[in-house]
């Protein structure tokens, strides 16, 4: 291969990695200001069902999964197939009821995800209270004179 030439496989890999970074899950996208949004097209229609805006891509993807499962059934391509509850049914299959169920799931996941992130930040930013009565120990053998 000559200098400046690219193989089709390396350019395909580059496109895939860029796509995974920009859209890590199916049915979601990131707004300019960092929020993740989910929406889905209604089958055989041009209209879309708005599924909400979320702080994390996982929450947006779970909202999408909920909606696509109700619209397309068990054969739907999901981001997280392990979290689908097939026993959970909707009485009304309207766009409004699908939106409501999807936003409930997304909001619940968003709360869990952001709660975990903020609690981890609090743990790491909190200074450890040392025992002032304890004799200091060197951190490594190099610290000893």
Residue pairs with C-beta under 8 A, 6 or more apart in sequence:
1 7
22 30
23 29
23 30
24 57
24 61
25 57
25 58
25 60
25 61
25 64
25 79
26 61
26 64
26 77
26 78
26 79
27 38
27 39
27 40
27 51
27 60
27 61
27 64
27 65
27 67
27 68
27 79
28 36
28 37
28 38
28 57
28 60
28 61
28 64
29 36
29 37
30 36
30 37
30 57
31 37
31 53
35 53
35 54
35 55
36 53
36 54
36 55
36 56
36 57
36 59
36 60
37 51
37 52
37 53
37 54
37 60
38 51
38 52
38 54
38 60
38 61
38 63
38 64
38 67
38 102
38 106
39 48
39 49
39 50
39 51
39 64
40 48
40 49
40 51
40 64
40 67
40 68
40 71
41 47
41 48
41 49
42 48
42 49
42 71
42 95
43 71
43 72
47 95
49 67
49 95
49 98
49 99
49 102
50 99
51 60
51 63
51 64
51 67
51 99
51 102
51 103
51 106
52 60
52 63
52 102
52 103
52 106
52 107
53 60
54 60
54 63
54 106
54 107
54 109
54 110
55 110
55 113
55 114
56 109
56 110
56 113
56 114
56 117
58 109
58 113
59 106
59 107
59 109
59 110
59 113
60 106
61 79
61 80
62 79
62 80
62 83
62 105
62 106
62 109
63 102
63 103
63 105
63 106
63 109
64 79
64 102
65 78
65 79
65 80
65 81
65 83
65 84
65 105
66 98
66 101
66 102
66 105
66 106
67 98
67 99
67 101
67 102
68 76
68 77
68 78
69 76
69 78
69 84
70 90
70 93
70 98
70 101
70 102
71 98
74 84
74 86
78 84
90 97
90 98
90 101
91 97
138 144
